[in-house]
Every structure is written in C-alpha cells, then in structure tokens.
Amino acid sequence: MDNNKKINLGFFDDEEEKEATQNEEKQEIRQAVGNDENPNNINENEGKYIVKMIDIDLLDENDNQPFKIREETEDFLRLKQSIKLLGIKNPLQLIMENGNYKIIEGHRRVRIAKQLGIKKVPCLIVENDKDKNAIQMVDGNITQREKLLTSELVRAYALRFEALKNMGLYTEESKEAMAKEYEKSVRTIERFLKLSSLTEDFLCFIDEYEMSKERGIPKNIGLIIADMKPENQEILYIYLATNNVKLTENQAKEIRNISELTSEKIDNVINKKKKVDKRKNISIPYKKVESFFTSEETPEERIDIIIKALENYFNKAQ
C-alpha cells in the first residue's frame, strides 16, 4: 500500500484541500444550473428541477429569514429524529447570489445536518426572484412548523404582504387573500401587519409575555405602541425593561400621544396618583342618637330628620 496516498474518509487534511474541493463542487453545480443570469436549475427535457448534493459549508443563511430556529420545540426534535433515521428527504431550496448559495427554505435542516455531521445535503437551485422567494420562504415555513411565535408571524405576514404588493398580484384584496389562505380573519391579518411597525425589541417583548406572562407586553398593548415613532418606542422599551413595568391600555394610549418622549414623562404617566376624593362618608353611632327617634321611623326618615336638625342649627348660628 502506498503510504503517501491519502485515504478519503470524508474529512479534509487542511483548509487548502477543503477549499479546493468545495470550489470544484461549486463549479460543477454552476455548470449544471447555468450562469448567474439564468440560475434556474431546470432540466428542459424533463421539465423539472434537478436535485444536486452540495457541501453544507457552501450554504449561506438568508438575512431575510423571519423565522427563528428553536431547537427545543417538538417539531424540531421530530424533524431531527427523522433526518437521523432516514436522511434529508425534502431538498433545500437555494438561490445563487453573487456566486454564492443562499438558503430560501431549509434553515432547520441545515442546522440539524451540521449537528449530525452530515457533509452534503440535497438542494434545488431556484429562480433568484426576491418577491417569489419571500413568498416561498413564508409559505414553506408556516405549513411545516406547528407553533410559531407572534414575532415570527408578524415578520412573515409583513414580508409576504410586501412581496405581493411588489408583484402587483393584489392591492387591497391582498389582506383578504392572505386571510383565506392562512384561515385567519381579515382583522387578524390587519393586526399582525400593524404589529410589524414595532421595533424588534417590542416584538420580542410580546413573545416574552406570551411565554411567561411575567415580562413583556400583550398584543393589544403592542398595537397601541405600534403607532409611536421608532425612537419613542426605543425610549419606552428601555424604561419598561429596566423598571420591569407592565403598561395598562390607558397608560399606553397616554404615552403614545406624547411627541417628545422622555423617561421622566413616562414615569409621570406610570406613577400618576389617582385623584382622591377627600370627602368621606360620615358615620354616626346609633347609640348616640337613638333617644331622638321612635321605633317607627325608617332609616331614610331618620336621615331626613338629622339633615333638618343640621339645617336649623346652622340657620340659628347665622
């Protein structure tokens, strides 16, 4: 046996060899899918996409991905177990951008593949169309994930709504179309779209509230805060997070109407003392006045007698 011959066990001896191998694979796939101007990986003879095995280290995450990867969820663990036993059956959806592969659909599968030591994953190279890719990303994740955070749905609905508007497919009817597709009411879709005006901190604050109820804000408060300027939202968030304060709807509405917001102004609203009516009911011990009444008067009649007695007293005093 030639001792100088390297045995390929799926690992790389050094970074140069790894990079060279990856470049060869990338070039091979580029030739299969065409140039950057026409990256569709379509076999015209068969009329379908071609699945290619691509080195996982060549894949870049998508910055516009609105969904988080939560490894503790049941659907993530179930997907991981399936991939461990059967491998990745559904190819990832990729686009080619500036010579690199960007994930459109399959971020969780990539995370799991890395955890399981899988080096190559099945992929489809699809058309690099920003709006179509956004819709594909949203629809694929919403249908495949069981429990989504409010922040994820807010980002996803906003991303899809914007893509539909850009494509000119829907105008005012887009909300009705989305509501029908996702089996939601139009009002629910509108509320989620309005929440997209919240800063990222407040979106996460809504998630915190829904998971624990101990911190954060509910969605109805978020809808009020969504009307505020981003800079005012940031000031309010810092105040709430630092002081661990929960807003009421009335407080949120009052703070929303403050144009030049400061911590002091927020503090004034939060700690505003209710006006106390200093007039108090007077209680007279019955034993002290029982000698003035008979057993025949009703309580109302006794009160009238006392009032008349007070009127006579003050009239004489004058």
C-alpha contacts under 8 A as a table, 3 or more apart, distances in Angstrom:
res1	aa1	res2	aa2	distance
2	D	5	K	5.48
3	N	6	K	7.72
8	N	11	F	6.82
8	N	12	F	8.00
10	G	119	K	7.92
12	F	15	E	7.14
12	F	17	E	6.48
12	F	18	K	5.53
13	D	17	E	6.79
13	D	18	K	7.61
14	D	17	E	5.61
14	D	18	K	6.37
15	E	18	K	4.97
15	E	19	E	6.00
16	E	19	E	5.15
16	E	20	A	6.12
17	E	20	A	5.11
17	E	21	T	6.17
18	K	21	T	5.23
18	K	22	Q	6.20
19	E	22	Q	5.10
19	E	23	N	6.09
20	A	23	N	5.15
20	A	24	E	6.30
21	T	24	E	5.18
21	T	25	E	6.35
22	Q	25	E	5.06
22	Q	26	K	6.08
22	Q	55	D	6.95
22	Q	58	L	7.33
23	N	26	K	5.01
23	N	27	Q	6.08
24	E	27	Q	5.17
24	E	28	E	6.14
25	E	28	E	5.05
25	E	29	I	6.29
25	E	54	I	7.28
25	E	55	D	7.68
26	K	29	I	5.25
26	K	30	R	6.13
26	K	54	I	7.87
27	Q	30	R	5.01
27	Q	31	Q	6.27
28	E	31	Q	5.31
28	E	32	A	6.45
29	I	32	A	4.89
29	I	33	V	6.15
29	I	52	K	7.43
30	R	33	V	5.23
30	R	34	G	5.67
30	R	35	N	6.44
30	R	39	P	7.94
31	Q	34	G	5.33
31	Q	35	N	7.24
32	A	41	N	7.05
33	V	38	N	7.80
33	V	39	P	5.52
33	V	40	N	5.90
33	V	41	N	4.30
33	V	42	I	7.03
33	V	125	I	7.24
34	G	37	E	7.96
34	G	38	N	5.85
34	G	39	P	5.37
34	G	40	N	7.09
34	G	41	N	7.24
35	N	38	N	5.38
35	N	39	P	5.68
36	D	39	P	5.19
36	D	96	M	6.77
36	D	97	E	7.43
36	D	98	N	7.57
36	D	99	G	7.07
38	N	127	E	7.80
39	P	95	I	7.50
39	P	96	M	6.52
39	P	125	I	7.01
39	P	126	V	7.02
39	P	127	E	6.19
39	P	128	N	7.20
40	N	125	I	6.12
40	N	126	V	5.18
40	N	127	E	5.01
40	N	128	N	7.89
41	N	49	Y	5.54
41	N	50	I	6.06
41	N	124	L	6.89
41	N	125	I	5.17
41	N	126	V	6.19
41	N	127	E	7.96
42	I	47	G	6.71
42	I	48	K	5.59
42	I	49	Y	4.55
42	I	50	I	6.27
43	N	46	E	5.52
43	N	47	G	5.61
43	N	48	K	5.68
43	N	49	Y	6.09
43	N	50	I	6.57
44	E	47	G	4.87
44	E	48	K	7.18
49	Y	124	L	6.54
49	Y	125	I	7.70
49	Y	126	V	8.00
50	I	124	L	6.40
51	V	91	P	7.05
51	V	122	P	6.06
51	V	123	C	5.44
51	V	124	L	5.21
52	K	122	P	5.54
52	K	123	C	5.35
52	K	124	L	6.56
53	M	120	K	5.77
53	M	121	V	5.28
53	M	122	P	4.51
53	M	123	C	6.14
54	I	58	L	7.36
54	I	120	K	5.16
54	I	121	V	5.57
54	I	122	P	6.46
54	I	123	C	6.71
55	D	58	L	5.66
55	D	59	L	7.56
55	D	119	K	5.85
55	D	120	K	4.37
55	D	121	V	6.64
56	I	59	L	5.64
56	I	110	V	7.22
56	I	114	K	7.80
56	I	118	I	7.88
56	I	119	K	5.71
56	I	120	K	5.27
56	I	121	V	6.30
57	D	119	K	7.84
58	L	100	N	7.34
58	L	101	Y	6.56
59	L	100	N	7.38
59	L	101	Y	5.13
59	L	102	K	5.83
59	L	103	I	6.62
60	D	100	N	7.37
60	D	101	Y	5.96
60	D	102	K	4.71
60	D	103	I	6.14
61	E	102	K	5.88
61	E	103	I	5.45
61	E	107	H	7.06
62	N	65	Q	5.44
62	N	102	K	6.03
62	N	103	I	5.66
62	N	104	I	6.63
65	Q	104	I	7.95
65	Q	137	M	7.59
66	P	138	V	7.87
66	P	152	E	5.70
66	P	153	L	8.00
66	P	155	R	5.41
66	P	156	A	5.64
67	F	141	N	7.78
67	F	152	E	5.26
67	F	155	R	8.00
67	F	156	A	7.61
68	K	152	E	7.24
69	I	107	H	7.74
69	I	108	R	6.31
70	R	73	T	6.01
70	R	76	F	7.16
71	E	76	F	5.74
71	E	77	L	6.85
72	E	76	F	6.98
72	E	77	L	6.99
73	T	76	F	5.40
73	T	77	L	6.41
74	E	77	L	5.18
74	E	78	R	5.99
75	D	78	R	4.98
75	D	79	L	6.01
75	D	145	R	6.65
75	D	146	E	6.61
76	F	79	L	5.09
76	F	80	K	6.12
76	F	108	R	7.54
77	L	80	K	5.00
77	L	81	Q	6.19
78	R	81	Q	5.16
78	R	82	S	6.23
79	L	82	S	5.06
79	L	83	I	6.19
79	L	109	R	7.99
80	K	83	I	5.16
80	K	84	K	6.04
80	K	109	R	7.93
80	K	112	I	6.01
81	Q	84	K	5.01
81	Q	85	L	6.25
82	S	85	L	5.26
82	S	86	L	5.74
82	S	87	G	6.93
83	I	86	L	5.20
83	I	87	G	4.14
83	I	88	I	5.31
83	I	89	K	7.82
83	I	112	I	7.87
83	I	113	A	7.93
84	K	87	G	5.83
84	K	116	L	7.21
86	L	89	K	7.42
88	I	91	P	6.97
88	I	109	R	7.48
88	I	121	V	7.12
88	I	122	P	7.21
90	N	122	P	7.64
91	P	106	G	7.92
91	P	121	V	7.47
91	P	122	P	4.79
91	P	123	C	4.66
91	P	124	L	6.24
92	L	103	I	7.32
92	L	104	I	7.68
92	L	105	E	5.76
92	L	106	G	5.00
92	L	109	R	7.85
92	L	121	V	7.69
92	L	122	P	6.33
92	L	123	C	4.54
92	L	124	L	6.06
93	Q	103	I	6.22
93	Q	104	I	5.33
93	Q	105	E	4.94
93	Q	106	G	6.66
93	Q	123	C	5.95
93	Q	124	L	5.09
93	Q	125	I	6.19
93	Q	126	V	6.59
94	L	101	Y	6.14
94	L	102	K	5.47
94	L	103	I	4.69
94	L	104	I	5.29
94	L	105	E	7.04
94	L	123	C	6.74
94	L	124	L	5.95
94	L	125	I	4.82
94	L	126	V	5.97
95	I	101	Y	5.73
95	I	102	K	5.40
95	I	103	I	6.72
95	I	104	I	6.93
95	I	125	I	5.34
95	I	126	V	5.46
95	I	127	E	6.42
95	I	128	N	5.45
96	M	99	G	5.93
96	M	100	N	5.42
96	M	101	Y	4.77
96	M	102	K	6.28
96	M	125	I	7.15
96	M	128	N	6.81
97	E	100	N	5.22
97	E	101	Y	6.33
97	E	102	K	6.76
97	E	128	N	7.55
103	I	106	G	6.60
103	I	107	H	6.80
104	I	107	H	7.93
104	I	133	N	6.52
104	I	134	A	7.85
104	I	136	Q	7.62
104	I	137	M	5.73
105	E	136	Q	7.61
105	E	137	M	5.51
105	E	140	G	6.95
105	E	141	N	7.65
106	G	109	R	5.16
106	G	110	V	6.31
107	H	110	V	5.19
107	H	111	R	6.34
108	R	111	R	5.04
108	R	112	I	6.18
109	R	112	I	5.12
109	R	113	A	5.97
110	V	113	A	5.00
110	V	114	K	6.23
110	V	121	V	7.97
111	R	114	K	5.33
111	R	115	Q	6.39
112	I	115	Q	5.00
112	I	116	L	6.17
113	A	116	L	5.11
113	A	117	G	6.03
113	A	118	I	4.92
113	A	119	K	7.47
113	A	121	V	7.81
114	K	117	G	5.08
114	K	118	I	5.91
114	K	119	K	7.46
115	Q	118	I	7.74
118	I	121	V	7.40
128	N	133	N	7.13
129	D	132	K	5.42
129	D	133	N	5.77
130	K	133	N	5.20
130	K	134	A	6.14
130	K	163	A	7.95
131	D	134	A	5.07
131	D	135	I	6.40
131	D	160	R	7.96
131	D	163	A	4.63
131	D	164	L	7.28
131	D	166	N	7.13
131	D	167	M	6.96
132	K	135	I	5.22
132	K	136	Q	6.16
132	K	163	A	7.22
133	N	136	Q	5.01
133	N	137	M	6.00
134	A	137	M	5.10
134	A	138	V	6.20
134	A	159	L	6.65
134	A	160	R	6.31
134	A	163	A	6.69
135	I	138	V	5.20
135	I	139	D	6.01
135	I	159	L	7.70
135	I	160	R	5.35
135	I	163	A	6.85
136	Q	139	D	5.31
136	Q	140	G	5.86
137	M	140	G	5.37
137	M	141	N	6.31
138	V	141	N	5.45
138	V	142	I	6.10
138	V	156	A	5.71
138	V	157	Y	7.78
138	V	159	L	7.83
138	V	160	R	6.77
139	D	142	I	5.26
139	D	143	T	6.15
140	G	143	T	5.57
140	G	144	Q	6.24
141	N	144	Q	5.11
141	N	145	R	5.85
142	I	145	R	5.63
142	I	146	E	7.83
142	I	148	L	7.87
143	T	146	E	7.78
145	R	148	L	6.88
148	L	152	E	6.23
148	L	153	L	6.67
149	L	152	E	5.17
149	L	153	L	6.46
149	L	207	D	6.31
150	T	153	L	5.17
150	T	154	V	6.08
150	T	203	L	7.59
150	T	206	I	7.17
150	T	207	D	6.21
151	S	154	V	5.06
151	S	155	R	6.23
151	S	203	L	5.21
151	S	204	C	6.43
151	S	206	I	7.40
151	S	207	D	6.60
152	E	155	R	5.27
152	E	156	A	5.98
153	L	156	A	4.95
153	L	157	Y	5.87
153	L	192	F	7.33
154	V	157	Y	5.42
154	V	158	A	6.09
154	V	192	F	5.17
154	V	193	L	6.31
154	V	195	L	6.45
154	V	196	S	5.65
155	R	158	A	5.23
155	R	159	L	6.00
155	R	196	S	6.43
156	A	159	L	5.11
156	A	160	R	6.14
157	Y	160	R	5.15
157	Y	161	F	5.91
157	Y	189	I	7.63
157	Y	192	F	7.11
157	Y	193	L	6.59
158	A	161	F	5.09
158	A	162	E	6.08
158	A	192	F	7.83
158	A	193	L	5.62
158	A	196	S	6.44
159	L	162	E	5.31
159	L	163	A	6.22
160	R	163	A	5.02
160	R	164	L	6.19
161	F	164	L	5.20
161	F	165	K	6.32
161	F	174	S	7.00
161	F	175	K	7.71
162	E	165	K	5.13
162	E	166	N	6.18
163	A	166	N	5.08
163	A	167	M	6.19
164	L	167	M	5.13
164	L	168	G	6.21
164	L	169	L	5.71
164	L	170	Y	6.04
164	L	174	S	7.17
165	K	168	G	5.08
165	K	169	L	6.56
165	K	170	Y	6.01
165	K	171	T	6.23
165	K	174	S	7.81
166	N	169	L	7.95
167	M	170	Y	7.90
168	G	171	T	6.98
169	L	174	S	7.91
170	Y	173	E	5.56
170	Y	174	S	4.72
171	T	174	S	5.54
172	E	175	K	6.60
172	E	176	E	7.91
173	E	176	E	5.23
173	E	177	A	6.15
174	S	177	A	4.96
174	S	178	M	6.07
175	K	178	M	5.14
175	K	179	A	6.01
175	K	186	V	6.16
175	K	189	I	6.56
175	K	190	E	7.23
176	E	179	A	5.05
176	E	180	K	6.17
176	E	186	V	5.79
177	A	180	K	5.23
177	A	181	E	6.16
178	M	181	E	5.05
178	M	182	Y	6.02
178	M	184	K	7.93
178	M	189	I	7.45
179	A	182	Y	5.40
179	A	183	E	5.64
179	A	184	K	4.65
179	A	185	S	5.47
179	A	186	V	5.33
179	A	188	T	7.90
179	A	189	I	6.25
180	K	183	E	5.04
180	K	184	K	6.42
180	K	185	S	7.62
181	E	184	K	7.83
184	K	188	T	6.32
184	K	189	I	6.89
185	S	188	T	5.17
185	S	189	I	6.54
186	V	189	I	5.12
186	V	190	E	6.19
187	R	190	E	5.00
187	R	191	R	6.15
188	T	191	R	5.10
188	T	192	F	6.30
189	I	192	F	5.19
189	I	193	L	6.18
190	E	193	L	5.08
190	E	194	K	6.14
191	R	194	K	5.10
191	R	195	L	6.26
191	R	223	L	7.28
192	F	195	L	5.07
192	F	196	S	6.63
193	L	196	S	5.26
193	L	197	S	7.69
194	K	197	S	5.82
194	K	223	L	6.79
194	K	226	A	6.76
195	L	198	L	5.53
195	L	203	L	7.80
195	L	222	G	6.70
195	L	223	L	5.92
195	L	226	A	5.97
196	S	199	T	7.84
196	S	226	A	7.77
197	S	226	A	5.29
197	S	227	D	7.53
198	L	201	D	7.93
198	L	202	F	6.00
198	L	203	L	6.31
198	L	222	G	7.42
198	L	225	I	7.20
198	L	226	A	5.01
198	L	230	P	7.42
198	L	233	Q	7.65
199	T	202	F	5.41
199	T	203	L	6.41
199	T	230	P	6.52
199	T	233	Q	7.03
199	T	234	E	7.51
200	E	203	L	5.06
200	E	204	C	6.27
201	D	204	C	5.26
201	D	205	F	6.14
201	D	234	E	7.95
201	D	237	Y	7.23
202	F	205	F	4.62
202	F	206	I	6.29
202	F	216	G	7.95
202	F	217	I	7.92
202	F	222	G	7.41
202	F	233	Q	7.98
202	F	237	Y	6.88
203	L	206	I	5.25
203	L	207	D	6.63
204	C	207	D	4.96
204	C	208	E	6.24
205	F	208	E	5.02
205	F	209	Y	6.33
205	F	215	R	7.39
205	F	216	G	4.39
205	F	217	I	5.93
206	I	209	Y	5.17
206	I	210	E	6.29
206	I	216	G	5.66
206	I	217	I	5.13
206	I	218	P	5.66
206	I	219	K	6.38
206	I	222	G	7.36
207	D	210	E	5.20
207	D	211	M	6.22
207	D	216	G	7.54
208	E	211	M	5.26
208	E	212	S	6.11
208	E	213	K	7.15
208	E	214	E	7.91
208	E	215	R	6.08
208	E	216	G	5.44
208	E	217	I	7.77
209	Y	212	S	5.41
209	Y	213	K	4.38
209	Y	214	E	6.37
209	Y	215	R	5.35
209	Y	216	G	4.55
209	Y	217	I	5.52
209	Y	218	P	6.14
210	E	213	K	5.88
210	E	218	P	7.10
212	S	215	R	6.92
213	K	216	G	7.26
215	R	244	N	6.96
215	R	246	K	7.53
216	G	241	A	7.90
216	G	246	K	7.20
217	I	221	I	6.22
217	I	222	G	6.63
217	I	246	K	6.93
217	I	247	L	7.40
218	P	221	I	5.58
218	P	222	G	6.40
219	K	222	G	4.77
219	K	223	L	6.19
220	N	223	L	5.25
220	N	224	I	6.86
220	N	249	E	7.79
221	I	224	I	5.28
221	I	225	I	6.40
221	I	247	L	7.52
221	I	248	T	7.47
221	I	249	E	6.02
221	I	252	A	6.70
222	G	225	I	5.03
222	G	226	A	5.97
223	L	226	A	5.13
223	L	227	D	7.24
224	I	227	D	5.85
224	I	228	M	7.76
224	I	249	E	7.88
224	I	252	A	6.54
224	I	253	K	6.45
224	I	256	R	7.15
225	I	228	M	5.43
225	I	233	Q	6.97
225	I	252	A	6.79
225	I	253	K	7.93
225	I	256	R	6.41
226	A	229	K	7.93
227	D	256	R	7.12
228	M	232	N	6.29
228	M	233	Q	6.18
228	M	256	R	5.84
229	K	232	N	5.28
229	K	233	Q	6.21
230	P	233	Q	4.92
230	P	234	E	6.23
231	E	234	E	5.16
231	E	235	I	6.49
232	N	235	I	5.09
232	N	236	L	6.19
232	N	260	E	7.74
232	N	261	L	5.94
233	Q	236	L	5.11
233	Q	237	Y	5.98
234	E	237	Y	5.07
234	E	238	I	6.22
235	I	238	I	5.37
235	I	239	Y	6.38
235	I	261	L	7.33
235	I	262	T	6.86
235	I	263	S	6.96
236	L	239	Y	5.12
236	L	240	L	6.17
236	L	263	S	7.39
236	L	266	I	7.38
237	Y	240	L	5.16
237	Y	241	A	5.93
238	I	241	A	5.24
238	I	242	T	5.86
239	Y	242	T	5.30
239	Y	243	N	6.02
239	Y	245	V	7.95
239	Y	263	S	6.50
239	Y	266	I	7.86
240	L	243	N	5.35
240	L	244	N	5.38
240	L	245	V	5.02
240	L	246	K	7.10
241	A	244	N	5.12
241	A	245	V	7.11
247	L	251	Q	6.05
247	L	252	A	6.16
247	L	270	I	7.76
248	T	251	Q	5.18
248	T	252	A	6.17
249	E	252	A	5.07
249	E	253	K	6.16
250	N	253	K	5.13
250	N	254	E	6.20
251	Q	254	E	5.12
251	Q	255	I	6.13
251	Q	269	V	6.47
251	Q	270	I	6.78
252	A	255	I	5.15
252	A	256	R	5.98
253	K	256	R	5.01
253	K	257	N	6.53
254	E	257	N	5.42
254	E	258	I	7.00
254	E	269	V	7.41
255	I	258	I	5.38
255	I	261	L	7.80
255	I	266	I	6.57
255	I	269	V	7.17
256	R	259	S	7.69
258	I	261	L	5.74
261	L	265	K	6.44
261	L	266	I	7.33
262	T	265	K	5.25
262	T	266	I	6.38
263	S	266	I	5.08
263	S	267	D	6.05
264	E	267	D	4.96
264	E	268	N	6.23
265	K	268	N	5.07
265	K	269	V	6.50
266	I	269	V	5.21
266	I	270	I	6.18
267	D	270	I	5.09
267	D	271	N	5.88
268	N	271	N	5.40
268	N	272	K	5.60
269	V	272	K	5.25
277	D	280	K	7.51
284	I	288	K	7.59
285	P	288	K	5.74
285	P	289	V	7.35
286	Y	289	V	5.40
286	Y	290	E	5.67
287	K	290	E	5.31
287	K	291	S	7.85
288	K	291	S	7.53
289	V	292	F	5.69
289	V	293	F	7.41
290	E	293	F	5.53
290	E	294	T	7.86
291	S	294	T	7.73
293	F	297	E	7.15
293	F	302	R	7.38
294	T	297	E	6.37
297	E	300	E	7.95
297	E	301	E	5.73
297	E	302	R	6.24
298	T	301	E	5.14
298	T	302	R	6.32
299	P	302	R	5.10
299	P	303	I	6.32
300	E	303	I	5.15
300	E	304	D	6.36
301	E	304	D	5.04
301	E	305	I	6.28
302	R	305	I	5.04
302	R	306	I	6.30
303	I	306	I	5.13
303	I	307	I	6.24
304	D	307	I	5.13
304	D	308	K	6.17
305	I	308	K	5.18
305	I	309	A	6.12
306	I	309	A	5.04
306	I	310	L	6.23
307	I	310	L	5.06
307	I	311	E	6.19
308	K	311	E	5.00
308	K	312	N	6.20
309	A	312	N	5.17
309	A	313	Y	6.11
310	L	313	Y	4.96
310	L	314	F	6.22
311	E	314	F	5.32
311	E	315	N	5.99
312	N	315	N	5.04
312	N	316	K	6.12
313	Y	316	K	5.36
313	Y	317	A	6.28
314	F	317	A	4.86
314	F	318	Q	6.33
315	N	318	Q	5.26
